[in-house]
Amino acid sequence: MNKALAVILLATTLDSVGMGLIFPILPELLRELTGSGEISALYGVILAGYAAMTFLFAPILGVLSDRFGRRPVLLLAMAGAVVDYLIMAFAPTLAILIVGRLVAGITAATLAVSTAYIADITPENQRARRFGYLYACFGLGFILGPAVGGALGEVWLRAPFLAAAAFNTLNIVLAFFFLKESRIGDAQNFAWRQINPFTPISWALKLESIRPLLVVYVAVAFIGMSYLTVWVLFSEDQFGWSMSVVGLSLAGYGFFQAGSQALLTEPITSWLGERRAFLTGLSFEMFALIVLSLAGQGWVAFALLPLFALGGIGEPVLQSLLTAKVSEEQQGQLQGVLTSLASLMAVFGPLFFAGLYGFVRIDWPGAIWLVVFILYLFVIPVIFMGRASWKPGTGLGDKNG
């Protein structure tokens, strides 16, 4: 593995650790600041606000990285994350915490730049594997992040924010000294109108070769927000888990997710092809959703984690196919679009799933997972409708729009 790839993967892991630290303690922190025990709706709104900022700024960072280079954009966003986590560590009011989460959503948009960086330095025939590494590293952060965050939260509720600031500081040091620029900025093809988040999305939707894949990508991103939104609340209500146990469950999910994406993506894709590999992972995940909806004991949720993680092999497959269908000069723009679309779904997803969970939690908390299963049923016909798009390299003729 070359040094540049190793550094960007390590930076992604540390960034994921920093984000994962916060999830186990956020509901309890909201209860502390509001003095209320019912925070489902507020929790969803905060997650949606975080995602809205990522939606707005992912295209901006992606396009700016095409214009000025990946490295300076990454460094600037990392520095902003350090300052932001320190502010949230000592936020005395709910308003300051919310502002802090909004700024954190802006800095989280750097995932678009990281994926563009990997596309820059990776031959097309190796991208599925390397995007598998990227998502695995992101999942790896959720092995350490939630577990450490839950444990630190038991000591002091604000401690995870300080730890997140420390991890992002380490990120800055690594990127500054060891991360070389992957491409020279391109002023000739840069236009300020491209930083409008809807302009790159409109550009992508005009490419017929990727449109079916984008529909699947958006649907999966929306449905995937159910876990981020509801898992902590559901496990507290259904199983009575503490912050540390919630953190361990998220860590377990990250462990299996990282393993499946790093070790299984390439062999399963080579064996079954992109479309069948995606459907196979989705089938395991849907089975796990049915079982979880009926689970009455916490050990069942832990036992299902490997099946949920198998659904994650679809993400690097989609990412690889999409990058193969645009030019090298447009990788930053494409990754900005993908991050932006995922973030847009992360605006509506928490509002939808948090509201729905608040409705079902008294009578049957597990009903939320049955709804997620039903939503996945609507994705399957779309996968079969766009068969040609699931072939690598097709549609390159319209890559310049």
N, C-alpha and C positions, 0 to 999 in steps of 0.2 A: 504494500500500500504506500503511495507516495505521500510526502510530508504535507502537501497542501490539503489533500483529502483527509488525512488524519487530523489536522488542526481544525478544519471546518466541522468534522464529525464530533470532535471533543467539545468544540464551542457549542454545538447544537445540544449535546448532552448536558453541559453545564447550564445552558439556558433553560432547558426542560426541567432540570432539577430545581432551579429558581422558581419557575412557575408552579411546579408540583408541590413545593413546600407550603403554599398558601391554602390549597383546597381543603385540607382537613380542619383548619381553624377558622375559615371564613364564616360559616354559619354561627358559631359561638361568638365570634367577634361582633357580628351584626346584632345578636341578642344582647350583648353587653352594651353596645352603643345606643340601641333603641329601647332597651328595657322591656322588650316584648318577646314572647315565646314563639309567636307565629311570624316567621320571616320568609316563608316560601316565595311569596310574590316579590319581595324586595331582593331576595337572592337571585331570582330570575332576571330582574331588571338590571342588577349590577353586572351579571354575566353578559346580558344583552348590550349594555353600554360599552363594556370592554371589547366585545366583538365589533360593535359599530365603529370604534376607533381603528381597529385593525382593518376593517373593510375600507374605510376612507383613506388610510395611509399605506396599505400594501401596494396599490398601484403606484402611488407617489414614490415610495422607496424603490420599487422595482424599476420604474422608468428612470429615476435619478441614478440608479446603479448602472443602467445602460449608458447614461450620459457622462457620469463622473467616475465610474468604476465601482466595483463591489466593496472594496476594502474601506474607503472613507465612510460610506453609508453604514456599514456594519459597526465601525468604531463609534460613530456618533450616536447610533441607537443604543449601543451597549452602555455608553456613558450616561445617557438619559435614564436607562433602567436603574443604574446604581443610585442616582439621586432620588428617583421616584420611590424605590423600596425604602430608602431611609426616611423619606417623608411619611410613608404609610406606617412605618414602625412606631412613630410617635404621634400619629394623627389623633387629636383629642376629640374630634367630632365626626359624625357620620358624613357630613358634607365633604370634609377633607379626605376621608377614606375613599369616597366615591370619585372625587377628582383624581386621586392617586391611581385608582383602578382604570380610569379613562386614559391616563398617561401610560400606564402599563400596557394597555391595548395598542397604543401607538408603537411602543418599542417591540411588541410581539410580532409586528409586521415584518421583522427582519427575516422570518422564515422564507419569504419570497426571495430575498437576496441570497440566502444560503442555498436554496434549491437551484437558483440561476448559476451560482458559483460552481456547483457540482456539474450542471449541464455544460458549462464552459470547459471544464477540464476532463470530461469523460466522453470517449467515443460512443456513438449511438448504440452499438451492440452491447455495451456494458452498463447502460443507464438503469435498466430494471434492477440489476444487482446493487448498484451504488445508491439508488433511491431506497432500496430495501435497507441498506446500511443506515441511511439518513433517518428513516422512520424508526428503525430499530434503536438508534441512539436517542431519538426523541422519547421512545417508550422506555428506554433504559433510565432516562431522567425520572420517569414516574416510578421506577423501582426505589430509588433513593429519596426523591423529593417528598412524596406523601408520607413515607415511613418516618423520615427525619422530621418533617414538619409536624406530624402528629405527636411525636415524642417531645419535640421542643415546645409545642403548644401546651402540653401538660405541665411544663415547668413555668413558662411565661407565654401568654397568648400572643404577644407581639414578637417573640424571638424568631419565628420563621422569616419575618421580613428582613431582619438583620442578616440572617444566613443567606437569603436570596441576594442581598446587596453584595455580600462577600463573594458569592459564586460569579456574579456578573463582573466584579472587579477582576477576578481571575481570568474571565473571558477576555477582557480588554487587554490584559498583559499578554496572553497567548496570541491574540490577533495582531497586536502591535508589533511584536517581535518575530513572529513565525509565519504569519499569513501574508503571502505575496498576492499582488493584484492578478486576477485571472483574465482580465481583458482591458484594453485601452478604451477610455471613454469615447463615445461617438457623438460629437456635436452636430454633425451634418444631418443625422436622421432624428434629432431631438426637437420636439415642439412642446411648449408649455401646456398646450391643451391636453397632452397625454396624461398629465397628472390628475385630470378629472377622473375619478374612479369609474365613471360610466363610459368614458371614451374607450379605454382598453377592453372593457367588457363587450361593448358594441363591436369592436374590431374582431374579437374572438368569436362572437356569435355569427359573424358573416362567413366564417370558414366552415364550409359544409362538412369537411372531413373530420372536424372535431366536435361538431354540434351534439351528436348523440352521446359522446363521451362526457361532454360538459353537463348534459342533463343528468346522467348517472352520478357524476361527481357532486353536483349540487344536491341531489336527493340523498346521497349517502352522508354528505356533510350535515344536512339538516337532521336526519335521523340520528346520526352519531352524537348530536348535542344532548340527546336524552340521558346518556351516561354521565356526562359532565354536570348536567343540571340536577338530576334526580338521585344519583347513586348515594351520595352522602346523606341526603334527607331520608331516602328509603331505608337505608341500612340502620339509621338511628331509630326510625319508627318501627320497622318490622323486626329487627334483631336486637335492638337496644345497644348497639355498638358504641364504644367510646371513641374519642378522636384518634387514639393510638391504633385501635383495631381498624377503624376506617382507613387510616394511613397504610396499614399493612395490606389491606385488601386492594387498594390502589397500586401499591408497590407490586403485589402479586400479579395484577393485571399487566403492569408495565413489563415485568419479567417475561411473561409468556408472549406478550405482544412483540417485544424486542426479539425474542428467540424465533418466533414464527416469521417475522419480516426479514431478519438477517439470514436465517438458515433455510427457510422453506420457500421463499418467494421464487427464487431462480429454478430449483428443481421441479416444483409443482407447475410453474409456467412452462418450462421446457417439455414436461410430460403431457400436460393437458391443453396447453395453449392459453392465451390471455383470458379469453372469455370464460372458458370452463374452469380455470383456476379461480377466477373471481366468484363464479357461481358456487364452487365447492366451499370456499371460505364462508360465503354468505349462508349456505345451508347449515353449516355447523353453528353459526351465530344465531340463526333463527330457532334452531332446536333448543339452544341454551336459554333463549328468551322465554319460551313456553315453560320450561322447567322452573326458571326463576320466578315467573309470575305465580307459581303455586307453592314456592318454597316457604316453609315455616321455621326453618332453623338456619343459622348463619353458616354452618359448615357447607351447606349446599351451594351457597354463593361462591365460596372459595373453590369448591370442586369444579364449578362451571367456568372458572377463569381461563383455562386452556382453550375451551371451545369458543369463548368470546374473542380470544386473541387470534384465532384462525381467520376470523373475518377481516383482520387487519392486513392480510396479504394483498387485498384488492387495491389499497392505496398506492403502493409503489408501482403496481402494474398500470394503473390509470396514469400516474405521473409520467412513467416512461413512454407510454403510447402517445400522450399529448405532446411531450417535448420533441418527439420524432416528426411532428407534423408542422413545425414552424422553423424558420431560419435561425441560424446561430445568433444573428443580430437582434432577434426578438425574444430570446430566452428570458431576459429580465422582465419584459412586458408580459409574457405568458405566465410566469410564476407570480407576478403581481396580480394578474387576473384570477388565477386559481386561489391564491391566498385571500383575495378580496371576496370572491364568491363564497368561499368557505366561511369567511367572517360575516358576510351578509346573512348566511343561514344561521350563524351563531348569534345574530341579533334576534331573529324570529324564533329560533329553536328554544332558547331558555324561556322566553315569554310563553310559548305554546306549552312546553312540557311542564314548567313550573305551575302554570295555571291549571293544567289538567291534573297534575298530581295533587294540588291543593283540593281539587274536587273529589278525587277518589281515595285519598289517604285514610279517611276515617273508616270507610266500609271495607275497602280492599286495596291496600297499597300496591300489591303486585299487579293490579290491572294496568298500570302504566306500561309494563313490559309487554303485555298482550297487545296494546295499541302500537308499540314499536314493531312488533312482529307483523301486524297488519299493514303498516306503512311499507315495510320491506316487500310485501307481496306486490305492491304497485310498481316497484322498481324492476322486477324480473321481466315483465313484457318489454320495457324500454331497452333492456340489454339485448333481447332477441331482435328488436326492430332495427338496431344499428350494427348489424354483424360486420359489415365492411370496415367500420371504424376500429374494430378490435384487431386488425391486422397491422403489425408494425410497418411503418414506412409508407402506408397508403395515404393519398391526399397531399403529398408534398408539393404537387404542382400549384396548389393555391395557398402555399404557406405565406406568401407576401400579401395576401388579402386582395 
